[in-house]
Amino acid sequence: MSAHTSLADLRVTADYQFGAGTGEELFPADEDVTVRRSTSGRPRQVTCDAGRIVSYGTDGRFTLGVEGGRRLRSVLPHPEYAVVVGDESAPFVRDGKNVFAKFVSDVGEAVRPRDEVVVVHEDGTVLGVGRAELAAAEMRDFASGMAVKVRSGAGQE
């Protein structure tokens, strides 16, 4: 790790963005993770053997990889930072297609537009990760409109 941002700093960022304890789950101390950095030394991507955990944006926030989504789901109470869909949407999300409000069966109460979310099937399977386009209440109430802009589907990695 360079002096720019250590793994401990990345854990603090995760705890701030997703809640206390999530940093340790995303970046466990007993696992080898690789931090790819820009030429200036700023972290860009954090990966492990299972895939991309997160990318670190210039805004100081993480964007989740599917592996990061799986790790986040394992530590957070259901459905925090999650958007739940049924069988109708599952194959599309797995292929990286967006989630529309009419297919959302549940969503974390605190989800706001621009939040990173994990799209999960009603059975708990992680289908993909992306950015919320609507607030939780809107996802529940709207019969149309994009709820989540999916960045990566579980079938793409």
Protein Blocks (a to p, Z undefined) as FASTA:
>chain_A
ZZkbcfklmmmmmmmmnoghklmmmmcfkbccdddddfkopafbdcdfkbcfbdcdfkop
acddfklmmmmmmmpccfehiacddfklmmmmmnopacdfklpmbdcfklcehiacdddd
fkopafbdcddfbdfklmmmpcgdcfbdcfbdfklZZ
